[in-house]
């Protein structure tokens, strides 16, 4: 990969890292997709050997910090649609999915868990 192409990609990542950030009001599926998108951006910058400068941390470090903040808040229950243990079937479901069979794309009925949790 030449330097010009590397610069174009890293410049685009700088723009993309602030677009459509996760929100703690989102359901598990939407939140997971946005977190996965940020993780992919961090992976791209780490592969491209993004360097830190004295003025600012590398893009990989910046994105990783953002990911840590969102995931920590989500996994400690600071989100609207919390994950719960379903004592009837012994699985993890979302609060909205458990309260409403159509909520979270059927999450409370164990529909598409591979998508819902796979992103996180």
N, C-alpha and C positions, 0 to 999 in steps of 0.2 A: 504494500500500500504506500503510495507516494505521499509526501508531506502535504501537498495541495488537497488531496482527497481526504486525508486524515483531518485537516483543518475544517473542511466543509462539514464533515460528519460531526466533529466536536462542537462546531458553532451551532448546528441544528439541535444537538442534545442540550446545549445551553438554553435554547428557546423552549424546547419540549419539556424540560424538567419542571417548568412552572405552569404547564397547561394541564387542565383537568386533574387536579390533585385529588387524592382521596378525601372523602368527608366522613366523619363519624356518624352522620345521619343516614348514610347509605346502607342498603342491605348487604349481606355478606357477599353476594355475587358481584355487585357493582364495586364494593370496596376492594374485594380481591383482585378484580381486573385492573383497577387503578394502581394498586400496590405492585402487581406483577409487571405493569408497564414501567413503573419506576425502577424495579429491580432489573429489568432488561436494559434500561438506559445505563444503570450502574455497570452492568456487565459489559456493554459496548465500550464505555469509557475505560474500563480496566483493561480490556483487550487492546485498545488503542494506546495504552501506556500514557494515559493522561498524567501530566506532571503538575505537581503543586508549585506555586510560586511563593515568594515571601509575602506578597500582598493578600493572597487568598488560598484556601485549600483546593486540592484537585476536585474536578467534577465528581469523580468517584466518591470522594469523601463527603462532598456536599449532598449528593443524592443518598448516600448511605445514612447520613444523619437524618435526613427527611424521612426515609423509610423506617428508621429506628423509632422516631417520634410517633409516626402514625401506627405502626404495628404495636408498640408498647401501649399506647392509649387504647387500641382496639382489643388487644388480648388481656388487658386488665379490667375490661368491662366499662370503659368510659364512652362507649358507643351507644347509639340508640337501640339498635337491633342486636341485643346480646346473644351470645351462644349459650345454650343450656344443655344439661344432661337430661335426656328423656328416660325416666325411670321405667317406663313401660316396655321399651324396646332396647334400652341400653345403648343409645347412640347420642351423638351431638347434633342438635338442631338449633335453628335460630328461633328467637322469641316470637317474632312475627309469623314464622312458618308454623310454629306449634299452635299459636292462637287462631290461625286462619289457614285452612287447607290449601287455599290458593296463594297465600302469602309467600314471598320469596321464591316464586316459581315452584312451589310444592316442596320446599325444603323440609317442612315439618312432617312430610310424608316420605322422606328419604329419597326424593326425586333429585337427580343430577348432583349428588354430593361430590362426585368426582370433579365437576366443574366448580361448584361453589367453594370448596375447600382447597382444590388443586391450585388455584391462583395464589392463595395465601401461602 
